[in-house]
């Protein structure tokens, strides 16, 4: 059965040269381990091995559709599996040194601004800032801080690092740009020479190029692990020493990387990254965009996918309360059969879903707000950026004759899976904002959820948050209505 392009080796471009690695040996090797252990690129460091510290950040580039330029994204190399680099280019901190031996402006200003002490975190910081300057040549300090939200420094302090980034941005554009002319030519050759092949039983890694071949591949290999952004599987490989026998990678399926405006909703493909979703919703759903911004650092957002966050089914998944409140639906497929399922029917228990064997998420359908509807969301966590939720609450509503109506309210962190809260919705629906009381909400929270303490917060604290976030949204609704 012809199903997918499945080479026996990985081919990627590193500083003007093609690197090949045997898939049989490296299907679950991380990019970080391959760089350090096989290419002796020791500038890239391992700190946490779970995508939190940023010491391992590298830049992964993809050729644009026209073949005229390479677009780069910062990536945590400790989480990315090596096969995901196939057909792409890679830049490490060693890539920044010029042919004449001169340093990149970011490296120069980091030294001149005293932005480094022990130096362990410095390569990742330099790569994050360099990546930012490829797309935002003159960033604000806030943009620099967001770009560095996934880079931890334990000894220097961040002011000189931000100063260095701002100072580096004043260099000439040709000095800031990555040297990738040779890379572009090689990437174009690799694109032109790629061809479909036949999957053989026993191969560890499949890379389908169409939705049809993906569906066929999963029917033939129902136990295979689906790999999208690698932020979850990378953790399993690093922390649980998981070695899946077979992996099916979604990154080469062009159909899954598309966002389509369908009028009343957006159809977001299963391989669309959180960075792309954040940009998509920033105008219509600024609260959703802020939740996604705090969800993870740019290296996490550039690879993690919205569909992957949904399929993972974590009780504290941050995107799901927003999607549940907005009434998102999932487009699922098994073989040639496609079905639609409301997201609130997707979870059947903790880390359990309604997906059938060999079934996968094709797209997420995200509704747009109708006239008069309002959407609010807020995440509470111990650390503001890049931390696990104590809880995230999202609410959509509209006003009808001064009363709250069509209320959809959802949480994470309160139940075995993210969920709506119909008993709290009933307290709010049909009421004027000033009529909604804390006592009624407290009672509805107690009736809706089983009290359970967690590592991130006690139940007493979470229950209080559940009530207070709703009160905050309702009070804001009162203020908004008074302005009209």
C-alpha positions in Angstrom: 0.0 0.0 0.0 1.5 3.3 -1.0 0.9 5.6 1.9 3.6 8.1 2.7 7.0 9.4 2.0 9.2 7.5 4.4 12.9 7.8 3.9 15.4 5.7 5.8 17.4 8.7 6.8 16.9 12.3 7.9 18.3 15.1 5.7 18.7 18.7 6.9 20.9 21.6 6.1 23.4 23.0 8.6 25.4 26.0 7.6 25.6 25.3 3.9 26.0 21.5 4.1 23.5 18.6 4.0 23.6 16.4 7.1 22.2 12.9 6.9 21.2 10.7 9.9 20.0 7.1 9.9 16.4 6.9 11.0 16.7 3.4 12.3 19.2 4.7 14.9 17.8 8.2 15.5 14.0 8.0 15.3 13.8 9.2 19.0 17.1 11.1 19.2 16.5 14.7 20.2 18.0 17.5 18.1 20.0 18.5 21.2 21.6 15.1 21.7 22.4 14.8 18.0 24.1 18.2 18.0 26.2 17.6 21.0 27.0 13.9 20.7 27.3 13.4 16.9 28.1 16.9 15.5 30.2 18.1 18.5 28.2 21.4 18.5 28.5 21.8 22.3 27.4 25.5 22.3 23.8 24.3 22.6 23.3 23.3 26.3 21.0 21.0 28.2 19.5 22.6 31.2 16.1 21.3 32.1 15.4 18.9 29.2 11.8 19.9 29.3 11.5 23.2 27.4 11.5 25.5 30.4 15.0 27.0 30.6 15.9 27.9 27.0 19.6 26.9 27.2 19.0 24.6 24.2 17.3 27.1 21.8 18.2 26.8 18.2 16.6 28.2 15.0 14.9 25.9 12.6 14.3 27.3 9.1 11.8 26.3 6.4 11.9 27.4 2.8 9.0 29.6 1.8 6.5 28.6 -0.9 8.3 30.6 -3.6 11.7 29.2 -2.6 13.2 32.7 -2.2 13.8 32.9 1.5 14.0 30.8 4.7 11.7 31.6 7.6 13.2 30.8 11.1 11.5 29.9 14.3 13.1 29.4 17.8 12.9 25.8 18.9 13.8 24.0 22.1 16.2 21.4 20.7 15.8 19.3 23.9 12.2 18.4 22.9 12.4 18.2 19.1 13.0 14.7 17.7 15.7 14.7 15.0 13.4 13.3 12.2 11.3 16.5 12.4 14.2 18.4 10.8 13.9 16.5 7.6 13.9 19.0 4.7 14.6 22.0 7.0 17.6 24.0 7.9 19.2 24.4 11.3 21.2 27.3 12.9 23.1 26.9 16.2 25.1 29.5 18.2 28.1 28.3 16.2 26.4 29.3 13.0 26.5 33.0 14.0 30.3 33.5 13.6 31.1 35.2 10.4 33.6 33.7 7.9 36.1 36.4 8.9 35.8 35.3 12.5 33.7 38.3 13.6 30.9 37.7 16.1 27.2 38.4 15.4 26.0 41.8 16.8 23.9 40.0 19.4 27.0 38.2 20.7 29.0 41.4 20.7 26.4 43.4 22.6 25.8 40.6 25.1 29.5 40.8 26.0 29.7 44.6 25.9 26.5 45.0 28.1 27.7 42.5 30.7 24.7 40.3 29.8 26.5 37.1 30.7 28.3 35.6 33.7 28.6 31.9 33.9 27.6 31.7 30.3 25.6 28.5 30.4 22.3 30.1 29.4 23.9 32.6 27.0 23.9 30.5 23.8 20.1 30.0 24.1 19.5 33.7 24.9 21.6 34.7 21.9 19.6 32.4 19.6 16.3 33.7 20.9 17.2 37.3 20.3 18.8 36.5 16.9 15.6 34.8 15.9 13.5 37.8 17.0 15.7 40.2 15.0 15.0 38.1 11.8 11.4 39.1 11.8 11.3 42.2 14.1 14.4 44.3 13.2 13.6 47.1 15.7 11.8 45.4 18.7 10.5 47.2 21.7 11.7 46.2 25.2 8.4 44.4 25.7 8.9 42.4 22.5 12.4 41.5 23.6 11.0 40.4 27.0 8.4 38.2 25.4 11.0 36.6 23.1 13.1 35.8 26.2 10.2 34.5 28.3 11.5 31.0 27.8 15.1 31.8 28.6 16.1 31.5 32.3 19.3 33.2 33.7 20.2 32.3 37.2 23.1 34.7 37.8 23.1 37.8 35.5 19.7 39.4 35.8 17.7 40.4 32.8 18.2 44.1 32.4 21.6 43.9 30.8 20.4 41.1 28.6 17.4 43.2 27.4 19.8 46.2 27.0 22.0 44.0 24.8 19.1 42.9 22.6 17.9 46.5 22.1 21.5 47.7 21.3 22.0 44.8 18.9 18.9 45.8 17.0 20.6 49.1 16.1 23.1 47.3 13.9 22.8 47.3 10.1 20.2 44.9 8.8 22.7 43.0 6.7 24.7 42.4 9.9 21.7 41.0 11.8 20.5 38.7 9.0 21.6 35.1 9.1 23.9 33.9 6.4 21.7 31.3 4.6 22.3 31.8 0.9 23.9 28.4 0.5 21.2 26.9 2.7 18.4 28.2 0.4 19.9 26.5 -2.6 20.3 23.2 -0.8 16.8 23.4 0.6 15.4 24.0 -2.9 17.2 21.0 -4.2 15.9 18.9 -1.4 12.3 20.1 -2.1 12.6 19.3 -5.8 14.1 15.8 -5.2 11.6 14.7 -2.6 9.3 11.9 -3.8 6.6 9.7 -2.4 7.5 6.2 -1.4 6.0 3.1 0.1 5.9 2.5 3.9 7.5 -0.8 4.9 6.4 -2.7 8.0 8.7 -2.3 10.9 9.9 1.1 10.0 10.1 3.4 13.1 9.1 6.7 11.6 6.5 7.7 9.0 6.1 11.1 7.4 2.8 11.3 5.4 2.5 14.1 2.9 -1.3 14.1 2.6 -4.3 13.6 4.8 -5.3 10.5 2.8 -1.9 8.9 3.3 -2.0 9.8 7.0 -5.4 8.1 7.4 -4.1 5.0 5.5 -0.9 4.9 7.6 -2.9 5.0 10.9 -5.2 2.3 9.7 -2.2 0.1 9.0 -0.4 1.1 12.2 -3.1 1.8 14.8 -0.6 1.7 17.7 1.7 4.3 16.2 2.3 7.5 18.2 1.2 10.7 16.5 3.9 13.5 16.5 3.0 17.1 15.9 4.9 19.7 17.8 7.0 17.3 19.9 6.5 19.3 23.1 4.7 16.4 24.8 6.5 13.4 23.2 9.8 15.1 23.7 9.1 15.2 27.4 8.2 11.5 27.4 11.5 10.7 25.6 13.6 12.8 28.0 11.8 12.2 31.4 10.1 8.8 31.0 12.7 7.4 28.6 9.9 6.4 26.2 11.0 4.8 22.9 7.9 4.5 20.7 8.2 1.6 18.3 6.5 3.6 15.5 5.9 7.4 15.1 3.7 9.1 12.6 4.8 12.7 12.0 2.2 15.3 10.9 4.5 18.1 10.0 4.7 17.3 6.3 1.0 17.2 5.7 0.4 20.6 4.0 -3.4 20.3 4.4 -3.0 20.2 8.2 -1.0 23.4 8.3 -3.7 25.6 6.8 -6.1 28.1 8.4 -9.3 28.8 6.4 -11.7 31.6 7.1 -15.1 29.9 6.7 -17.2 33.0 7.5 -18.7 32.2 10.8 -15.7 30.2 12.0 -12.0 29.6 11.4 -11.0 26.1 10.3 -7.6 25.6 12.0 -5.6 22.6 10.7 -4.2 20.1 13.2 -0.6 21.1 12.5 -1.1 24.9 13.0 1.2 26.1 15.7 0.1 28.1 18.8 2.1 31.1 17.5 -0.1 31.1 14.4 -3.3 30.8 16.4 -2.2 33.6 18.7 -1.8 35.9 15.7 -5.1 34.7 14.3 -7.2 35.5 17.4 -5.4 38.6 18.7 -7.9 41.1 17.3 -11.1 39.2 17.9 -10.2 37.4 21.1 -7.4 39.4 22.9 -8.0 37.4 26.1 -7.5 34.1 24.3 -4.3 35.5 22.7 -3.0 36.5 26.2 -3.7 33.0 27.5 -1.8 31.6 24.6 1.1 34.1 25.1 1.4 33.0 28.7 0.9 29.3 27.7 4.5 29.0 26.8 7.6 30.8 25.4 8.1 31.5 21.7 10.1 28.3 21.3 7.1 26.3 22.7 4.5 28.3 20.8 6.4 27.9 17.5 6.2 24.1 17.6 3.2 23.2 19.9 -0.1 22.9 18.1 -3.6 23.8 19.1 -4.9 20.3 18.1 -2.0 18.7 20.1 -3.0 20.6 23.2 -6.5 19.4 22.8 -5.6 15.8 22.1 -3.2 15.6 25.0 -6.2 16.1 27.3 -4.4 17.5 30.3 -6.8 18.6 33.1 -4.9 21.9 33.1 -4.7 22.5 29.3 -4.9 26.2 28.8 -6.5 26.5 25.4 -9.5 24.2 26.2 -11.5 26.5 28.5 -11.3 29.2 25.8 -12.4 26.8 23.1 -15.1 25.3 25.3 -16.6 28.7 26.1 -16.5 29.7 22.4 -18.2 26.5 21.3 -15.4 24.9 19.3 -15.9 21.7 17.4 -13.5 19.1 16.1 -13.2 17.6 12.7 -12.1 14.0 13.1 -11.2 11.3 10.6 -10.7 7.6 10.5 -9.8 6.1 7.2 -12.2 7.7 4.7 -14.8 8.6 7.3 -15.0 12.1 8.7 -17.2 13.2 11.6 -17.7 16.4 13.7 -17.7 16.4 17.5 -18.3 19.2 19.9 -15.2 19.7 22.1 -17.3 19.3 25.2 -18.0 15.8 24.2 -14.4 15.0 23.4 -13.2 14.2 26.9 -14.4 11.0 28.6 -12.1 11.1 31.7 -8.7 12.2 32.8 -6.4 12.1 29.7 -9.1 10.0 28.0 -10.9 11.1 24.8 -13.5 10.0 22.4 -11.0 9.3 19.6 -11.4 5.8 18.1 -8.5 3.6 17.1 -6.7 5.1 14.1 -8.8 8.3 14.4 -7.1 11.7 14.4 -8.0 15.4 14.6 -8.0 17.0 11.2 -9.0 20.5 12.2 -10.4 22.7 15.0 -13.5 24.8 14.0 -13.3 28.0 16.1 -16.5 30.1 16.0 -16.3 33.9 15.6 -18.2 36.1 17.9 -21.7 37.0 16.8 -22.9 40.6 17.1 -23.4 41.5 20.8 -21.4 38.6 22.1 -18.5 39.2 24.6 -15.7 36.8 25.4 -13.4 37.0 28.5 -10.7 34.7 29.8 -8.0 34.7 32.5 -5.4 32.3 33.7 -4.0 32.2 37.2 -0.6 30.6 37.9 2.2 30.9 40.4 4.5 32.4 37.8 3.0 34.8 35.3 4.8 33.5 32.2 5.2 29.9 31.1 3.7 28.2 34.1 1.1 25.6 34.8 -2.4 26.9 35.6 -4.0 26.8 39.0 -7.0 27.4 36.9 -8.0 29.2 33.7 -11.6 30.5 33.4 -13.3 31.5 30.1 -16.8 33.0 29.6 -18.8 34.0 26.6 -22.1 35.9 27.0 -24.4 38.5 25.5 -26.8 41.0 26.9 -30.6 40.8 26.3 -32.6 43.6 27.9 -29.9 44.3 30.4 -29.6 40.6 31.4 -26.8 38.1 30.8 -27.8 35.5 28.3 -26.4 32.7 26.2 -23.7 32.2 28.9 -21.0 29.6 28.2 -18.5 29.1 31.1 -15.5 26.7 31.2 -12.6 25.9 33.4 -9.5 23.9 33.6 -7.9 22.6 36.8 -11.2 21.8 38.6 -12.1 18.4 37.2 -10.3 15.4 35.6 -10.5 17.2 32.3 -11.3 20.8 31.1 -15.1 21.2 31.1 -18.0 23.5 31.0 -19.8 24.5 34.2 -23.6 24.3 33.5 -24.6 24.9 37.1 -22.7 28.1 37.3 -24.1 29.1 33.9 -27.6 28.6 35.3 -26.8 31.0 38.1 -25.8 33.7 35.6 -28.2 33.2 32.7 -31.1 35.5 32.7 -29.8 37.6 35.6 -28.8 41.2 35.7 -25.1 41.4 36.5 -25.7 43.0 39.9 -28.0 40.1 40.8 -25.3 37.5 40.6 -24.0 36.8 44.1 -20.8 35.2 45.5 -22.9 32.8 47.7 -24.8 31.4 44.7 -21.6 30.9 42.8 -19.9 29.2 45.7 -22.8 26.8 46.0 -22.7 26.0 42.3 -19.0 25.4 42.4 -19.5 23.0 45.3 -22.2 21.2 43.5 -20.3 21.0 40.2 -16.9 19.7 41.2 -15.3 17.2 43.6 -13.0 18.9 46.1 -9.4 17.8 45.4 -6.1 19.4 46.3 -3.3 19.5 43.7 0.4 20.3 43.5 -0.3 23.7 42.1 -3.1 24.8 44.4 -5.3 23.6 47.2 -9.0 23.0 46.4 -10.0 25.9 48.7 -7.9 28.3 46.6 -9.1 26.9 43.3 -12.8 27.1 44.3 -12.2 30.7 45.4 -10.6 31.5 42.0 -13.5 29.8 40.2 -16.0 32.1 41.9 -13.9 35.3 41.8 -13.0 35.1 38.1 -16.7 34.9 37.3 -17.5 37.8 39.6 -14.7 39.8 37.8 -16.2 39.0 34.4 -19.7 39.9 35.6 -18.6 43.2 37.2 -16.8 44.1 34.0 -20.0 43.3 32.1 -21.9 45.8 34.4 -19.3 48.5 33.6 -19.5 47.8 29.9 -23.3 47.9 29.9 -23.3 51.2 31.9 -21.2 52.8 29.2 -23.8 52.1 26.5 
